[in-house]
């Protein structure tokens, strides 16, 4: 059986573990709030500029808190249901976080200067930009060298954990249950092969290994430095090392009908609209008939208009050139255009999830 049947704890122990997990997560959240508050004040002092964010209403702040607590509850429930071990809830790269956290502070002035002057295509001369598509040659988040340096790879997970108040892995783990539930009733999809598109530093693949210890895992990403980071992370785990490859999501280097499941986490908001469709088409091509695709990305204004101020703040503070288009983009139609069948849409905290299947007979994607 490829879906890990992790045993649940006795009730008293389970409640103790749950309380400990919630305390840990709230500690991460408070740390993130303190960091954001301090950095914002320092920014205002060193680089005074016009206000670029909208204040969040009390109602929106209450909504954020409610969604945050719901995410923690769902994460615990999935562990308690056996989709992954409860120990995974406490997994965090503490040594790495505190090793690179000072580097984040040292890099912030460069990011602020770049943001203030709207410079978002600055790269070291040693980086071969011609090897990457134009949309990728960006200082996403105004970070130094975009996604194409060792420093960027080392800082990425630190930045994302702070951005999401310590919930990045909890949101990544939401892709596990839909895949596990689907594979349980689709024996023809064995041997199980799971591809993570835009795998980055390997955090999603690490979660998937806990959920599917016997599956063959694959990852693809454009950044060689992020792939090196992922390889080091994943080499620490027990089991077969995922097969990582450098490549483009809009031209996946795999044969047709190969993967049982595909995940794609936090990619689509960083793609131009036509490329989003190409990536979905490629996922449909390499997915086996009956296979499952799970996309995780930012919430969208088209179905959460009351949260628009928060999304606008994100677009204003970070260099995300395709984000405003993404939050209005109907991925339901894009999945249908690729010949996939949308099964459900979920929302967990700051993320939205699309769960789609490839039917036994798939028409060619509409051009």
Order of alpha helices (4+ residues) and beta strands (2+ residues): alpha-alpha-alpha-alpha-alpha-alpha-beta-alpha-beta-alpha-beta-beta-alpha-beta-alpha-alpha-alpha-beta-beta
